[in-house]
Each structure stands twice: as structure tokens, then as C-alpha cells.
Amino acid sequence: MIDGVSPLSPVAERMRRYRERRRRGLSCIRVQLRRSEVDALIACGLLQSTDRQNRIALATALHRYLDAYPIAAGRW
């Protein structure tokens, strides 16, 4: 207990993050990237070559790409 507040269990913390994503309209998925796609993110300047194995950096680069080239909802 820290300052009278019990820390959340790992399960409760995971559920809290899930509910927060859902409120924000987000979905959490796993994506496999090909080496050529990682190379393209580097070539576009969205990812540093030293970060090609860093999952957080890869996710950030992919988010930047999708922000720059959004998928139009009306097209599908």
C-alpha cells in the first residue's frame, strides 16, 4: 500500500488500459512487419535504423505513417 492506495493487480491494470482504449475508440492488435516494410519506414525517415528491433519505436513509426497517410473510411 502506497500512501493509503493499494496498487492495482496486473489483471486489473490490463483491464483499466483496455477500457481506456475502448473509450478512446482504439483497438490493440499485433502486426507482423516484413523486413522490407521496416526498411521503408527507415527510408521515409520515420524510424532510425538503430531502432529496427525496438517494438515501441516500430509502433511509433507505424503510427506516424498512418497519420501521414490515413485510411479513408468512405473508400471501403
C-alpha positions in Angstrom: 0.0 0.0 0.0 1.4 3.4 -1.0 0.0 6.5 0.6 -3.1 4.6 1.6 -3.7 3.4 -2.0 -3.4 -0.2 -3.0 -1.6 -0.8 -6.3 -3.7 -2.5 -9.0 -3.1 -6.1 -9.7 -1.7 -6.8 -13.2 -5.1 -8.1 -14.4 -6.9 -5.0 -13.1 -4.3 -2.7 -14.7 -4.7 -4.5 -18.0 -8.5 -4.1 -17.8 -8.1 -0.5 -17.0 -5.9 0.1 -20.1 -8.3 -1.9 -22.2 -11.3 0.2 -21.1 -9.4 3.4 -21.6 -8.5 2.4 -25.2 -12.1 1.4 -25.9 -13.3 4.8 -24.6 -10.9 6.5 -27.0 -12.1 4.3 -29.9 -8.8 2.4 -30.2 -8.1 -1.2 -30.8 -4.9 -3.0 -29.8 -3.6 -5.5 -32.3 -0.5 -7.4 -33.2 1.1 -6.7 -36.6 3.9 -8.5 -38.3 6.1 -6.2 -40.4 8.3 -7.5 -43.2 11.9 -6.5 -43.3 11.2 -4.5 -46.4 8.4 -2.6 -44.6 10.8 -1.8 -41.7 13.4 -0.7 -44.3 10.7 1.6 -45.9 9.9 3.2 -42.5 13.7 3.9 -42.2 13.9 5.2 -45.8 10.9 7.5 -45.1 12.7 8.9 -42.1 10.0 7.6 -39.7 12.4 5.2 -37.9 16.1 5.2 -37.0 18.0 2.3 -38.4 19.3 1.5 -34.9 15.6 1.1 -33.7 14.7 -1.6 -36.2 14.3 -4.2 -33.3 12.7 -1.7 -30.9 8.9 -2.6 -30.7 8.0 0.8 -29.2 9.9 2.7 -31.9 8.4 0.5 -34.6 4.9 1.2 -33.3 5.6 4.9 -33.1 6.9 4.9 -36.7 3.9 3.0 -38.0 1.6 5.4 -36.2 3.4 8.3 -37.8 3.0 6.7 -41.2 -0.7 6.1 -40.7 -1.1 9.7 -39.5 0.6 10.9 -42.7 -1.4 8.5 -45.0 -4.7 8.0 -43.3 -7.1 5.2 -44.4 -10.2 7.0 -45.6 -13.3 5.4 -44.1 -15.5 6.3 -47.0 -13.5 4.4 -49.6 -14.3 1.0 -48.3 
